[in-house]
Amino acid sequence: MIMKDDKMKKTTLLFILCHLLFAPVGVLAQSVVDEVVWVVGDEPILRSDVEVTRIQAAMEGVKWSGNPDCAIPEQLAVQKLFLHQAALDSIEVSESEVLSAIEQRIDYMTQQIGSREKLEEYRKQSISQIRQSMHDDLRDQMMIQRMKESLVKDITVTPAEVRRFFKDLPEDSIPYVPTEVEVQIISQTPKVSVEELNRVKDELREYTDRVNRGETSFQTLARMYSEDPGSRRQGGELDYTGRSTLDPAFAAVAFNLTDPKKISKIVESEFGFHIIQLVDKRGDKVKVRHILRKPVVSDSAINVSLLRLDTIADAIRANVVPEMLRSQLLTVPDNFSFEDAVAVYSDDKDTRNNKGLMANRSERGQTSRFQLQDLPPEVAKVVDTLQVGQVSKAFSMINERGKTVCVIAKLKSRTEGHKATITEDFQVMKDVVLAKRREKKLHDWVVGKIKSTYVRIGDEYRDCTFEYEGWIR
């Protein structure tokens, strides 16, 4: 909360900043280290803000549609409008979401440059300093995105509007639809040895004993040993979470914890084995820490699964029931299809009940069609070499739960890249129309917000051509 005296100080500061902005250049040239170039509401935009954005954009390869000297301060001004509205509307981004986004960004930069040591050398900052320098900007970016989503969430388009839009679209503006594929898979998880399971459980028991003896904290052990990249650097902490978003076995234990000083029994989930510590409960949500350990699958176990799947693939290609299955059947059918094999052999719960067909889930819903870059890399590499109807050789990969699995894939269909048609690509055209509607909504919102917001810009920007009208008054 800003107290009355604080408001007066802020108003006085704003007056001084505006005075500096519009003072004669000659008077300021020798006395101003930094200067205010725009004011939006009660928020100044400094020349240093513009220059930092320019440098970051250059590093990331950002191309500006207009003059960068005009586009950059305008972009910063628009961001301030969204941030101000987000504060008014109580739009929130949790600290754990920000920290997770920071780690994802650091991981990406590390992959690009080769190692964390090289990243530190390049940025001339420690990883801790890099995290700190990213924090506020990433939080603001996430707030802006949430605010935009809130503004356009109710926008819809009808099939008639999509058809009308497509009918009036010039030939050279019709979008190009990249090659899309439908893929079926049979997945098996190699068995982990009893010795490996016991090793992991013994490690978790040791962690519990060390915390209970007061030798160290749960958070320290999580940072050192947990194999959950999303929470490891936060000491294993998961922010307030509802039961439905957690693995059922994990949730059953987490929601039954009552004493923050005690550590749970070992819990097996689809991700591995955990120990859990309660932090707090709030209504129907719980905040906990956890340490995840994943058993290592041996090369021999992987090879056994690969060999088994290759035998199944051979039987599918020959359309003959495999010998390993014949003894289990009262009546042996004449044919053996990929779909038959899915029902008998696949242990992938996401695809088994859909005849092995992979599902592409996104903000716009669910479809069976994938562009190659949207498939897991190992699947995409194999599928790219297949003809429609062909079954691949067995291969191994790490699934989205971080487990090693062995897979055979079948290319069910391939639709080559083409100009969109209303009959074959209705969803693509609908997305185009929806995006344009949302873009217009956001543009109109910004223009309206400019009209109702105090704005002052420096004389050097008065000849600019801006994306949004109303800045110059």
C-alpha positions as CSV (number, residue, x, y, z in Angstrom):
1,M,0.0,0.0,0.0
2,I,1.3,3.5,-0.8
3,M,0.8,6.0,2.0
4,K,-0.2,9.6,1.5
5,D,3.4,10.9,1.9
6,D,4.6,8.3,-0.5
7,K,2.1,9.4,-3.1
8,M,3.2,13.0,-2.7
9,K,6.9,11.9,-3.2
10,K,5.9,9.9,-6.3
11,T,4.0,12.8,-7.7
12,T,7.0,15.1,-7.1
13,L,9.4,12.7,-8.7
14,L,7.1,12.4,-11.7
15,F,7.1,16.2,-12.0
16,I,10.9,16.3,-11.9
17,L,11.1,13.5,-14.5
18,C,8.8,15.3,-16.8
19,H,10.7,18.5,-16.3
20,L,13.9,16.7,-17.2
21,L,12.3,15.1,-20.3
22,F,11.1,18.3,-21.8
23,A,14.0,20.6,-20.7
24,P,16.3,21.9,-23.4
25,V,18.8,19.4,-24.5
26,G,21.7,21.8,-24.1
27,V,20.9,22.3,-20.4
28,L,20.9,18.6,-19.7
29,A,23.7,17.4,-21.9
30,Q,26.4,17.6,-19.3
31,S,24.3,16.8,-16.2
32,V,22.1,13.9,-17.1
33,V,23.6,10.3,-17.0
34,D,20.2,8.8,-17.9
35,E,17.1,10.5,-19.1
36,V,13.4,9.9,-19.3
37,V,12.2,9.5,-22.9
38,W,8.5,8.6,-22.3
39,V,6.1,8.7,-19.4
40,V,3.0,6.4,-19.4
41,G,0.7,7.1,-16.5
42,D,3.1,7.5,-13.6
43,E,5.7,5.2,-15.0
44,P,8.8,6.6,-16.7
45,I,10.7,4.9,-19.6
46,L,14.4,5.7,-19.4
47,R,16.8,5.9,-22.4
48,S,18.7,3.1,-20.7
49,D,15.6,0.9,-20.8
50,V,15.4,1.4,-24.5
51,E,19.1,0.6,-25.1
52,V,18.9,-2.5,-22.9
53,T,15.9,-3.7,-24.9
54,R,17.7,-2.9,-28.2
55,I,20.7,-5.0,-27.1
56,Q,18.6,-8.0,-25.9
57,A,16.6,-7.9,-29.1
58,A,19.8,-8.0,-31.2
59,M,21.1,-10.9,-29.2
60,E,17.9,-12.8,-29.7
61,G,17.7,-12.0,-33.4
62,V,14.5,-9.9,-33.1
63,K,13.5,-8.0,-36.3
64,W,11.5,-4.8,-35.9
65,S,8.8,-4.1,-38.4
66,G,9.5,-0.4,-38.3
67,N,12.2,2.0,-37.2
68,P,13.7,0.5,-34.0
69,D,14.2,3.9,-32.5
70,C,10.4,4.3,-32.5
71,A,9.2,0.7,-32.1
72,I,11.3,-0.1,-29.0
73,P,10.0,2.7,-26.7
74,E,6.5,2.1,-28.0
75,Q,6.7,-1.6,-27.1
76,L,7.9,-0.7,-23.6
77,A,5.0,1.8,-23.3
78,V,2.5,-0.9,-24.4
79,Q,3.9,-3.3,-21.9
80,K,3.4,-0.8,-19.1
81,L,-0.3,-0.4,-20.1
82,F,-0.8,-4.2,-19.9
83,L,1.1,-4.4,-16.6
84,H,-0.9,-1.6,-15.1
85,Q,-4.2,-3.3,-16.1
86,A,-3.0,-6.6,-14.7
87,A,-2.4,-5.0,-11.3
88,L,-5.9,-3.5,-11.4
89,D,-7.4,-6.9,-12.4
90,S,-5.4,-8.8,-9.7
91,I,-3.7,-11.0,-12.4
92,E,-1.2,-13.2,-10.6
93,V,1.9,-15.2,-11.5
94,S,3.2,-17.3,-8.7
95,E,6.9,-17.2,-7.7
96,S,7.3,-20.8,-8.4
97,E,6.1,-20.2,-12.0
98,V,8.6,-17.5,-12.4
99,L,11.4,-19.6,-11.0
100,S,10.5,-22.5,-13.3
101,A,10.5,-20.2,-16.3
102,I,13.9,-18.9,-15.3
103,E,15.3,-22.4,-15.1
104,Q,13.8,-23.3,-18.5
105,R,15.4,-20.2,-20.0
106,I,18.8,-21.0,-18.4
107,D,18.6,-24.6,-19.6
108,Y,17.9,-23.5,-23.1
109,M,20.8,-21.0,-23.1
110,T,23.1,-23.7,-21.7
111,Q,22.1,-26.1,-24.5
112,Q,22.9,-23.4,-27.1
113,I,26.2,-22.3,-25.6
114,G,27.5,-25.7,-24.4
115,S,27.7,-25.5,-20.6
116,R,26.8,-23.4,-17.6
117,E,30.5,-22.4,-17.2
118,K,30.5,-21.1,-20.8
119,L,27.2,-19.3,-20.2
120,E,28.7,-17.6,-17.1
121,E,31.8,-16.6,-19.1
122,Y,29.7,-15.2,-21.9
123,R,27.3,-13.3,-19.7
124,K,30.1,-12.3,-17.3
125,Q,27.7,-13.2,-14.5
126,S,27.3,-16.2,-12.2
127,I,24.2,-18.4,-12.7
128,S,22.8,-16.9,-9.5
129,Q,23.3,-13.4,-10.9
130,I,21.7,-14.5,-14.2
131,R,18.7,-15.8,-12.4
132,Q,18.4,-12.5,-10.5
133,S,18.8,-10.4,-13.6
134,M,16.0,-12.4,-15.4
135,H,13.5,-12.5,-12.6
136,D,11.6,-9.2,-13.0
137,D,11.5,-9.2,-16.8
138,L,10.2,-12.8,-17.0
139,R,7.6,-12.1,-14.3
140,D,6.4,-9.1,-16.2
141,Q,6.3,-11.0,-19.5
142,M,4.2,-13.7,-17.8
143,M,1.9,-11.1,-16.3
144,I,1.5,-9.4,-19.7
145,Q,0.7,-12.8,-21.4
146,R,-1.9,-13.6,-18.7
147,M,-3.5,-10.1,-19.1
148,K,-3.7,-10.6,-22.9
149,E,-5.3,-14.0,-22.5
150,S,-7.8,-12.6,-20.1
151,L,-8.8,-9.9,-22.6
152,V,-9.4,-12.3,-25.5
153,K,-10.7,-15.4,-23.7
154,D,-14.3,-14.8,-24.7
155,I,-13.6,-14.3,-28.4
156,T,-15.1,-17.0,-30.7
157,V,-15.8,-17.4,-34.4
158,T,-18.6,-19.3,-36.2
159,P,-18.2,-21.7,-39.1
160,A,-20.0,-19.2,-41.3
161,E,-17.5,-16.5,-40.4
162,V,-14.6,-18.8,-41.2
163,R,-16.0,-19.7,-44.7
164,R,-16.8,-16.0,-45.4
165,F,-13.2,-15.0,-44.5
166,F,-11.7,-17.8,-46.6
167,K,-13.9,-16.9,-49.6
168,D,-12.7,-13.3,-49.5
169,L,-9.1,-14.1,-49.0
170,P,-6.7,-13.3,-51.9
171,E,-4.9,-16.4,-53.3
172,D,-1.5,-15.2,-52.2
173,S,-2.7,-14.8,-48.6
174,I,-4.0,-18.3,-48.2
175,P,-1.9,-19.9,-45.4
176,Y,0.4,-22.8,-46.2
177,V,-0.2,-26.0,-44.1
178,P,3.1,-27.9,-43.4
179,T,3.2,-31.7,-43.8
180,E,1.2,-33.4,-41.1
181,V,1.3,-37.1,-39.9
182,E,-0.7,-39.5,-37.8
183,V,1.3,-42.0,-35.8
184,Q,0.5,-45.1,-33.9
185,I,2.8,-46.6,-31.3
186,I,3.3,-49.7,-29.2
187,S,5.3,-48.8,-26.1
188,Q,6.8,-51.1,-23.5
189,T,8.7,-50.1,-20.3
190,P,11.8,-52.2,-19.7
191,K,11.8,-53.9,-16.3
192,V,14.0,-52.5,-13.6
193,S,15.9,-55.0,-11.5
194,V,15.0,-55.7,-7.9
195,E,18.6,-54.6,-6.9
196,E,18.1,-51.2,-8.6
197,L,14.7,-50.7,-6.9
198,N,16.2,-51.5,-3.6
199,R,19.1,-49.1,-4.2
200,V,16.8,-46.2,-4.9
201,K,14.6,-46.9,-1.9
202,D,17.7,-47.2,0.4
203,E,18.9,-43.8,-0.8
204,L,15.5,-42.2,0.0
205,R,15.5,-43.9,3.5
206,E,19.0,-42.5,4.1
207,Y,17.8,-39.0,3.2
208,T,14.9,-39.3,5.6
209,D,17.3,-40.5,8.4
210,R,19.7,-37.6,7.8
211,V,16.9,-35.0,8.1
212,N,15.4,-36.7,11.2
213,R,18.9,-36.7,12.8
214,G,19.2,-33.0,12.1
215,E,22.3,-33.4,10.0
216,T,20.9,-31.4,7.1
217,S,17.6,-30.0,5.8
218,F,15.1,-31.6,3.3
219,Q,15.6,-28.6,1.0
220,T,19.4,-29.1,0.8
221,L,19.0,-32.8,0.0
222,A,16.4,-31.9,-2.7
223,R,18.8,-29.4,-4.4
224,M,21.6,-32.0,-4.3
225,Y,19.8,-35.3,-5.2
226,S,16.2,-34.8,-6.5
227,E,15.7,-35.7,-10.2
228,D,12.7,-33.4,-10.7
229,P,14.2,-30.5,-12.7
230,G,11.1,-28.3,-12.1
231,S,11.4,-28.2,-8.3
232,R,15.0,-29.2,-7.5
233,R,16.4,-25.7,-7.5
234,Q,13.6,-24.6,-5.2
235,G,14.5,-27.2,-2.6
236,G,12.0,-29.6,-4.0
237,E,9.1,-27.3,-3.3
238,L,5.9,-27.5,-5.3
239,D,3.6,-24.5,-5.0
240,Y,0.0,-24.8,-3.8
241,T,-1.5,-27.5,-6.0
242,G,-4.9,-29.2,-6.3
243,R,-5.3,-33.0,-6.0
244,S,-6.4,-33.4,-9.6
245,T,-3.1,-32.0,-11.0
246,L,-0.9,-34.5,-9.1
247,D,-0.1,-38.1,-9.7
248,P,-2.8,-40.1,-7.8
249,A,-0.4,-42.0,-5.7
250,F,1.6,-38.9,-4.9
251,A,-1.6,-36.9,-4.1
252,A,-2.9,-39.6,-1.8
253,V,0.1,-39.3,0.5
254,A,0.7,-35.5,0.1
255,F,-2.9,-34.6,1.1
256,N,-2.8,-36.9,4.2
257,L,0.3,-35.3,5.6
258,T,-0.4,-33.2,8.8
259,D,3.0,-32.6,10.4
260,P,5.5,-30.4,8.6
261,K,8.3,-31.9,10.7
262,K,7.7,-35.4,9.4
263,I,8.7,-37.0,6.1
264,S,6.4,-39.3,4.3
265,K,6.9,-43.0,3.5
266,I,8.4,-43.8,0.1
267,V,5.8,-43.2,-2.6
268,E,5.9,-44.8,-6.1
269,S,4.4,-42.7,-8.9
270,E,4.6,-42.9,-12.7
271,F,7.6,-40.6,-12.5
272,G,9.7,-42.7,-10.0
273,F,10.0,-42.9,-6.2
274,H,9.5,-39.9,-3.8
275,I,9.7,-38.8,-0.2
276,I,7.4,-35.9,0.6
277,Q,7.4,-33.2,3.3
278,L,4.4,-30.9,4.0
279,V,4.9,-27.2,3.9
280,D,1.4,-25.8,4.2
281,K,-2.3,-26.5,3.4
282,R,-4.7,-23.9,2.1
283,G,-8.3,-25.0,1.4
284,D,-8.3,-27.7,-1.2
285,K,-4.6,-27.1,-2.1
286,V,-1.4,-28.3,-0.6
287,K,2.2,-27.0,-0.7
288,V,4.8,-29.7,-0.3
289,R,8.5,-30.5,-0.9
290,H,9.6,-33.7,-2.5
291,I,12.7,-35.6,-3.5
292,L,12.3,-37.7,-6.7
293,R,14.7,-40.6,-7.5
294,K,14.4,-42.6,-10.8
295,P,15.6,-46.2,-11.0
296,V,18.1,-46.7,-13.8
297,V,17.1,-49.2,-16.5
298,S,20.0,-51.5,-17.4
299,D,21.2,-51.8,-21.0
300,S,20.4,-55.5,-20.9
301,A,16.7,-54.8,-19.9
302,I,16.4,-52.3,-22.8
303,N,17.8,-54.8,-25.3
304,V,15.3,-57.5,-24.1
305,S,12.4,-55.1,-24.7
306,L,13.8,-54.0,-28.1
307,L,14.2,-57.6,-29.2
308,R,10.6,-58.4,-28.1
309,L,9.2,-55.4,-29.9
310,D,11.1,-56.3,-33.1
311,T,9.6,-59.8,-32.9
312,I,6.1,-58.2,-32.6
313,A,6.9,-55.9,-35.5
314,D,7.9,-58.8,-37.7
315,A,4.6,-60.6,-36.9
316,I,2.6,-57.5,-37.8
317,R,4.4,-57.2,-41.1
318,A,3.8,-60.8,-41.8
319,N,0.2,-60.5,-40.6
320,V,0.6,-63.6,-38.5
321,V,0.0,-64.1,-34.7
322,P,3.5,-64.4,-33.0
323,E,4.5,-67.7,-31.5
324,M,4.8,-66.0,-28.0
325,L,1.1,-65.3,-28.1
326,R,-0.3,-68.5,-29.7
327,S,-0.2,-70.6,-26.5
328,Q,-2.3,-67.9,-24.7
329,L,-5.2,-68.1,-27.2
330,L,-8.0,-70.6,-27.4
331,T,-8.5,-69.8,-31.0
332,V,-5.7,-68.4,-33.1
333,P,-7.0,-65.8,-35.7
334,D,-5.7,-65.8,-39.2
335,N,-4.6,-62.1,-39.1
336,F,-2.5,-60.0,-36.7
337,S,-2.6,-56.2,-37.1
338,F,-0.9,-53.3,-35.4
339,E,-4.1,-52.6,-33.6
340,D,-4.3,-56.2,-32.3
341,A,-0.7,-55.8,-31.0
342,V,-1.5,-52.6,-29.3
343,A,-4.3,-54.2,-27.3
344,V,-2.1,-57.1,-26.2
345,Y,1.4,-55.6,-25.8
346,S,1.4,-51.8,-25.3
347,D,1.6,-50.5,-21.8
348,D,1.3,-46.8,-22.8
349,K,-2.0,-45.8,-21.1
350,D,-2.3,-42.6,-23.2
351,T,-2.5,-44.5,-26.5
352,R,-3.5,-48.0,-25.7
353,N,-7.3,-47.3,-25.6
354,N,-7.1,-45.4,-28.9
355,K,-5.5,-48.2,-31.0
356,G,-2.1,-46.8,-30.4
357,L,-2.9,-43.4,-32.0
358,M,-0.9,-40.5,-30.6
359,A,-2.8,-37.4,-29.6
360,N,-1.5,-33.8,-30.1
361,R,-2.8,-31.7,-27.3
362,S,-2.5,-27.9,-27.4
363,E,-4.4,-24.7,-26.4
364,R,-6.8,-25.2,-29.4
365,G,-7.8,-28.7,-28.3
366,Q,-6.8,-32.2,-29.3
367,T,-6.1,-33.8,-32.7
368,S,-4.3,-36.9,-34.0
369,R,-2.3,-34.8,-36.5
370,F,1.2,-33.7,-35.8
371,Q,3.8,-31.6,-37.7
372,L,7.1,-33.4,-37.4
373,Q,8.6,-30.8,-35.0
374,D,5.7,-31.4,-32.6
375,L,6.5,-35.1,-32.2
376,P,9.0,-36.4,-29.7
377,P,12.4,-36.1,-31.5
378,E,13.0,-39.9,-31.5
379,V,9.6,-40.6,-33.0
380,A,9.9,-37.8,-35.6
381,K,13.3,-39.1,-36.8
382,V,11.9,-42.6,-37.3
383,V,8.5,-41.6,-38.8
384,D,10.2,-39.3,-41.3
385,T,11.8,-42.4,-43.0
386,L,8.5,-44.5,-43.1
387,Q,5.9,-44.9,-45.9
388,V,2.3,-44.8,-44.9
389,G,1.4,-48.2,-43.4
390,Q,5.0,-49.1,-42.6
391,V,6.0,-50.3,-39.1
392,S,9.4,-49.2,-37.7
393,K,12.2,-51.1,-36.1
394,A,12.2,-50.9,-32.3
395,F,13.9,-47.9,-30.7
396,S,14.3,-46.5,-27.2
397,M,13.5,-43.0,-25.9
398,I,12.8,-41.0,-22.8
399,N,9.0,-40.3,-22.5
400,E,7.4,-37.1,-21.1
401,R,7.5,-38.6,-17.6
402,G,11.2,-39.0,-17.8
403,K,11.2,-42.8,-18.1
404,T,13.0,-45.0,-20.6
405,V,10.6,-46.8,-22.9
406,C,11.0,-49.0,-26.0
407,V,8.7,-48.3,-29.0
408,I,7.7,-49.4,-32.4
409,A,5.8,-46.8,-34.6
410,K,3.5,-47.1,-37.5
411,L,2.9,-44.2,-39.9
412,K,-0.9,-44.2,-40.2
413,S,-1.2,-41.2,-42.6
414,R,0.8,-38.4,-44.1
415,T,-0.7,-35.2,-45.5
416,E,1.9,-33.3,-47.6
417,G,2.3,-29.6,-47.2
418,H,-0.2,-27.6,-49.2
419,K,-2.2,-24.4,-49.4
420,A,-5.1,-24.5,-47.0
421,T,-8.5,-25.5,-48.2
422,I,-11.7,-24.9,-46.4
423,T,-12.8,-28.5,-46.6
424,E,-9.6,-30.2,-45.5
425,D,-8.1,-27.5,-43.2
426,F,-11.1,-25.9,-41.5
427,Q,-9.3,-25.8,-38.1
428,V,-6.3,-24.1,-39.6
429,M,-8.5,-21.4,-41.2
430,K,-10.5,-21.1,-38.0
431,D,-7.3,-20.5,-36.1
432,V,-6.3,-17.8,-38.6
433,V,-9.6,-16.0,-38.2
434,L,-9.5,-16.4,-34.4
435,A,-5.9,-15.0,-34.2
436,K,-6.9,-12.0,-36.3
437,R,-9.9,-11.3,-34.1
438,R,-7.8,-11.5,-31.0
439,E,-5.1,-9.3,-32.5
440,K,-7.8,-6.7,-33.4
441,K,-9.2,-6.9,-29.9
442,L,-5.8,-6.3,-28.3
443,H,-5.0,-3.5,-30.7
444,D,-8.3,-1.7,-30.0
445,W,-7.8,-2.2,-26.3
446,V,-4.4,-0.5,-26.4
447,V,-5.7,2.4,-28.4
448,G,-8.5,2.9,-26.0
449,K,-6.1,2.6,-23.0
450,I,-3.8,5.3,-24.5
451,K,-6.7,7.7,-24.8
452,S,-7.5,7.3,-21.1
453,T,-3.9,7.3,-19.8
454,Y,-1.5,10.2,-19.2
455,V,1.2,10.0,-21.9
456,R,4.2,12.3,-22.6
457,I,6.9,11.6,-25.1
458,G,10.1,13.4,-26.0
459,D,10.3,15.7,-29.0
460,E,12.7,13.3,-30.8
461,Y,9.8,10.8,-31.2
462,R,7.2,13.2,-32.5
463,D,8.0,12.4,-36.2
464,C,7.7,8.6,-35.6
465,T,5.2,6.4,-37.3
466,F,3.7,4.3,-34.5
467,E,1.7,1.0,-34.6
468,Y,-0.9,2.5,-32.2
469,E,-2.4,5.9,-32.7
470,G,-2.9,8.4,-29.8
471,W,0.7,8.7,-28.4
472,I,1.2,12.2,-29.8
473,R,-1.2,14.8,-28.5
